[in-house]
Structure formats: structure tokens, C-alpha cells
Amino acid sequence: MNPETRDWLEYASWTAKAYALHNNLKLIINYTYFDLYWYPPSYRQDCHNCEKVLFDALQRGKIVKNDRYILNRTQSVILDKEKPRVKIKWDGI
């Protein structure tokens, strides 16, 4: 894992944890559909390669007990050079 990815994983994990605590989320312990809306800075970015790091962050951030419970569904990929991000929706939210 390169340093940039490692830094992002750390940041995303803490962000997920803060979100879970702030919203009193229960830990996901069963298979759950996660709908992903990608906004990459360029279409050269492979969103499928980003998913593993994203799911690791959700597990480290105490959103899911184990990332194997994430049943991912990419809903859209829309270019956004100004504000790259991913939006996530899952059952129960």
C-alpha cells in the first residue's frame, strides 16, 4: 500500500468512526447492500480498486464488523474534478 493510500485509509477510518458515534449507529453484523455513488477526479481512476480500501475503512471505523458483510452495488460514476468523493447509502439509513 502506498503512503497516499495509507493516509487516506487512516483518515477515512476516523471519519467513519466519528460518523457512527455521532449518529448512534449499530455495528452491521449481517450482509447488507451498500449503494456506492462515485465522483472520481478523472475517468482513469478505477473505482473497483478503490472499493477494498473503502471497505477496510468502514470496518476499521466500526460501521461493519467485517467487510465481507458489504454487498456493494455501484449506482453511478460521475466525473468531479473539483470535489472527488464517494457517497454511500445502505439498508437501515
SULPESUL-V155534 format. One record per residue. N is the residue number from 1. RES is the residue in three letters. OMEGA is omega in whole degrees, -180 to 180 (999 if undefined). D_CENTER is the distance of its C-alpha to the mean C-alpha in Angstrom with 2 decimals. Layout:
# SULPESUL-V155534
n->N res->RES omega->OMEGA d_center->D_CENTER
n->N res->RES omega->OMEGA d_center->D_CENTER
This chain:
# SULPESUL-V155534
n->1 res->MET omega->-179 d_center->17.01
n->2 res->ASN omega->-177 d_center->18.21
n->3 res->PRO omega->180 d_center->18.45
n->4 res->GLU omega->178 d_center->16.20
n->5 res->THR omega->179 d_center->13.24
n->6 res->ARG omega->179 d_center->14.33
n->7 res->ASP omega->180 d_center->14.57
n->8 res->TRP omega->179 d_center->11.12
n->9 res->LEU omega->178 d_center->9.78
n->10 res->GLU omega->179 d_center->12.30
n->11 res->TYR omega->-178 d_center->11.54
n->12 res->ALA omega->179 d_center->7.82
n->13 res->SER omega->179 d_center->9.13
n->14 res->TRP omega->178 d_center->11.96
n->15 res->THR omega->179 d_center->10.32
n->16 res->ALA omega->-180 d_center->8.43
n->17 res->LYS omega->178 d_center->11.89
n->18 res->ALA omega->179 d_center->13.80
n->19 res->TYR omega->-180 d_center->12.16
n->20 res->ALA omega->180 d_center->12.92
n->21 res->LEU omega->-178 d_center->16.38
n->22 res->HIS omega->-177 d_center->17.22
n->23 res->ASN omega->179 d_center->16.57
n->24 res->ASN omega->-180 d_center->18.11
n->25 res->LEU omega->173 d_center->15.44
n->26 res->LYS omega->178 d_center->16.67
n->27 res->LEU omega->179 d_center->14.92
n->28 res->ILE omega->-177 d_center->13.87
n->29 res->ILE omega->178 d_center->16.46
n->30 res->ASN omega->178 d_center->16.91
n->31 res->TYR omega->-176 d_center->15.45
n->32 res->THR omega->176 d_center->13.37
n->33 res->TYR omega->175 d_center->12.37
n->34 res->PHE omega->177 d_center->8.94
n->35 res->ASP omega->-175 d_center->9.86
n->36 res->LEU omega->178 d_center->7.91
n->37 res->TYR omega->-174 d_center->9.97
n->38 res->TRP omega->175 d_center->9.98
n->39 res->TYR omega->-177 d_center->12.38
n->40 res->PRO omega->179 d_center->13.28
n->41 res->PRO omega->176 d_center->16.38
n->42 res->SER omega->179 d_center->18.28
n->43 res->TYR omega->177 d_center->18.46
n->44 res->ARG omega->179 d_center->19.15
n->45 res->GLN omega->179 d_center->15.51
n->46 res->ASP omega->-177 d_center->14.40
n->47 res->CYS omega->-180 d_center->10.99
n->48 res->HIS omega->177 d_center->11.55
n->49 res->ASN omega->-180 d_center->11.96
n->50 res->CYS omega->-174 d_center->8.67
n->51 res->GLU omega->-177 d_center->6.91
n->52 res->LYS omega->179 d_center->8.61
n->53 res->VAL omega->178 d_center->7.70
n->54 res->LEU omega->-179 d_center->3.89
n->55 res->PHE omega->174 d_center->5.40
n->56 res->ASP omega->179 d_center->8.05
n->57 res->ALA omega->178 d_center->6.63
n->58 res->LEU omega->177 d_center->5.97
n->59 res->GLN omega->179 d_center->9.41
n->60 res->ARG omega->-179 d_center->10.96
n->61 res->GLY omega->176 d_center->10.11
n->62 res->LYS omega->171 d_center->11.96
n->63 res->ILE omega->177 d_center->9.82
n->64 res->VAL omega->179 d_center->10.83
n->65 res->LYS omega->179 d_center->14.00
n->66 res->ASN omega->-176 d_center->13.16
n->67 res->ASP omega->175 d_center->10.30
n->68 res->ARG omega->179 d_center->13.17
n->69 res->TYR omega->-178 d_center->13.04
n->70 res->ILE omega->173 d_center->10.02
n->71 res->LEU omega->-171 d_center->11.93
n->72 res->ASN omega->177 d_center->9.87
n->73 res->ARG omega->176 d_center->11.78
n->74 res->THR omega->-177 d_center->11.47
n->75 res->GLN omega->179 d_center->13.55
n->76 res->SER omega->172 d_center->14.26
n->77 res->VAL omega->-176 d_center->14.25
n->78 res->ILE omega->-180 d_center->16.19
n->79 res->LEU omega->175 d_center->17.49
n->80 res->ASP omega->-178 d_center->17.20
n->81 res->LYS omega->-176 d_center->18.90
n->82 res->GLU omega->-175 d_center->19.25
n->83 res->LYS omega->178 d_center->15.76
n->84 res->PRO omega->-177 d_center->13.01
n->85 res->ARG omega->170 d_center->9.54
n->86 res->VAL omega->174 d_center->6.93
n->87 res->LYS omega->-176 d_center->7.67
n->88 res->ILE omega->172 d_center->6.53
n->89 res->LYS omega->177 d_center->9.65
n->90 res->TRP omega->180 d_center->10.82
n->91 res->ASP omega->179 d_center->14.38
n->92 res->GLY omega->180 d_center->16.00
n->93 res->ILE omega->999 d_center->14.46
